[in-house]
Amino acid sequence: MAMKQFAQRMVLAFALICLPATAQAQPFPTGPISIVVPLAPGDAADIAARALGEEISRLLKTPVLAINQRGQTPKKDQ
């Protein structure tokens, strides 16, 4: 009886170990990659983000977009 339980537990353990190996990941990236630049277009950060985007695009063979979204600057106390 103990040998049968041991065999069942070993089969269950083996099945649980092999279960993650059957999961399939989706390919990365599935769409264009966006780099958000929180400064004005033409700023040094924008130029660097666009240069970085070109290199990433070349390596991953997917479009990389540099998007400029200016944030609201905090106001100083008056």
C-alpha angles and dihedrals in degrees: 000000000000091000091053092051090047091052091048092050092049092051090048092048091049091050092050092049093050095044097083090050090066095057114104121215120215117245116269126258105023095181143007118313118234125209110196114211111195094203138074121288113267093030120130091257090052092051091048092048092051092049090048090047092054092053093046090047091052093049099043096033092227131110117269119198126200106210120193114213113169112211127213110268117226114256120238120236112265 
